[in-house]
Amino acid sequence: MNLTRASEAPCYSAELHRGVCTVRLQGHEAGTTDRFWVGVSIYKPGGTAEEAPAREETVYVVLDGELVVAWPGGDSVLGRLDSVHFAKGEVRSIQNLADREAVLLVAIAHSDEERRS
């Protein structure tokens, strides 16, 4: 068992994110996990995750606020408890167009190399 208190969750730097505070709840520097890691991203108004392919299978769940999630050929506004799944390699971006923070739960599979180590 590994308990991580939100107040003690380690921050990490998420590549291509601007105006976003990211913390790890489980996995990596927050404790060992076998198949995936979990974090929370707090998007300030105007915060973005630039367009990039998902490195591994990814699930996002909006816990509070609204975020625009875009992919080639479409986009959707996600609100509280809405979720989206991206397969490895799918291109996506995220933007907070609202005037208040949005909180996103992030679950991402470990790479094959991480699972072997």
C-alpha positions as CSV (number, residue, x, y, z in Angstrom):
1,M,0.0,0.0,0.0
2,N,1.1,3.5,-0.7
3,L,-0.7,6.5,0.7
4,T,-0.1,10.0,-0.8
5,R,-1.7,13.0,0.9
6,A,-2.7,15.7,-1.6
7,S,-0.9,18.2,0.6
8,E,2.3,16.2,0.2
9,A,2.0,15.1,-3.4
10,P,5.2,15.8,-5.4
11,C,5.1,18.4,-8.2
12,Y,6.5,17.4,-11.6
13,S,7.2,19.2,-14.8
14,A,4.8,18.3,-17.6
15,E,6.4,19.0,-21.0
16,L,4.5,21.4,-23.3
17,H,2.2,22.6,-20.5
18,R,1.7,26.3,-19.8
19,G,-0.3,27.8,-16.9
20,V,-0.7,24.3,-15.4
21,C,0.3,23.0,-11.9
22,T,0.9,19.3,-12.0
23,V,1.3,16.9,-9.1
24,R,1.8,13.2,-8.9
25,L,-0.6,11.2,-6.7
26,Q,0.7,7.7,-7.4
27,G,3.6,6.3,-9.4
28,H,7.1,7.6,-10.2
29,E,8.2,10.0,-7.4
30,A,5.0,9.5,-5.5
31,G,5.6,5.7,-5.1
32,T,6.0,2.6,-7.1
33,T,3.1,1.4,-9.3
34,D,3.1,-1.5,-11.8
35,R,0.9,-0.5,-14.7
36,F,0.1,3.2,-14.6
37,W,0.6,6.4,-12.7
38,V,-2.0,9.0,-11.5
39,G,-1.7,12.7,-11.2
40,V,-3.8,15.9,-11.0
41,S,-3.3,18.9,-13.3
42,I,-4.7,22.3,-12.2
43,Y,-5.3,24.5,-15.3
44,K,-5.3,28.2,-14.6
45,P,-7.5,30.3,-16.8
46,G,-5.8,30.3,-20.2
47,G,-3.7,27.2,-19.2
48,T,-2.8,24.8,-22.0
49,A,-1.3,21.5,-22.9
50,E,0.1,21.9,-26.4
51,E,-0.8,19.5,-29.2
52,A,1.2,16.3,-28.8
53,P,0.8,12.5,-29.2
54,A,-0.1,10.6,-26.1
55,R,3.1,8.7,-25.1
56,E,1.0,5.9,-23.6
57,E,-2.6,5.0,-23.1
58,T,-4.2,7.9,-21.2
59,V,-7.4,8.7,-19.4
60,Y,-8.5,12.2,-18.3
61,V,-11.3,12.9,-15.9
62,V,-12.4,16.5,-15.2
63,L,-12.9,16.9,-11.5
64,D,-13.9,20.6,-11.5
65,G,-14.3,23.3,-14.1
66,E,-14.3,22.9,-17.9
67,L,-11.6,22.1,-20.3
68,V,-11.5,22.0,-24.1
69,V,-9.9,18.8,-25.3
70,A,-9.0,18.8,-29.0
71,W,-7.8,16.1,-31.4
72,P,-7.4,16.1,-35.2
73,G,-10.8,16.6,-36.7
74,G,-12.6,17.6,-33.5
75,D,-12.8,19.0,-30.0
76,S,-15.2,18.9,-27.0
77,V,-15.8,20.8,-23.9
78,L,-15.5,18.5,-20.9
79,G,-17.2,19.4,-17.6
80,R,-17.3,17.9,-14.2
81,L,-16.8,14.1,-14.2
82,D,-16.6,13.9,-18.0
83,S,-13.8,11.7,-19.2
84,V,-11.8,10.9,-22.4
85,H,-9.5,8.1,-23.3
86,F,-6.6,8.4,-25.8
87,A,-4.7,5.4,-27.2
88,K,-0.9,5.6,-27.4
89,G,0.1,7.9,-30.2
90,E,-3.3,9.8,-30.5
91,V,-2.7,13.5,-30.8
92,R,-4.5,15.8,-28.4
93,S,-4.4,19.2,-26.8
94,I,-6.1,20.8,-23.8
95,Q,-7.1,24.4,-23.0
96,N,-8.9,26.2,-20.2
97,L,-11.0,28.9,-21.9
98,A,-13.0,29.6,-18.7
99,D,-12.3,32.4,-16.2
100,R,-11.7,29.9,-13.3
101,E,-9.4,27.0,-12.6
102,A,-10.1,23.5,-13.8
103,V,-8.9,20.3,-12.2
104,L,-8.0,17.3,-14.3
105,L,-7.3,13.8,-13.0
106,V,-4.7,12.1,-15.2
107,A,-4.0,8.3,-15.4
108,I,-1.3,7.2,-17.8
109,A,0.0,3.7,-18.5
110,H,3.7,3.0,-17.9
111,S,5.8,2.4,-21.0
112,D,6.9,-1.2,-21.7
113,E,10.4,-0.2,-20.3
114,E,8.9,1.1,-17.1
115,R,6.9,-2.1,-16.6
116,R,10.0,-4.3,-17.1
117,S,12.1,-2.4,-14.5
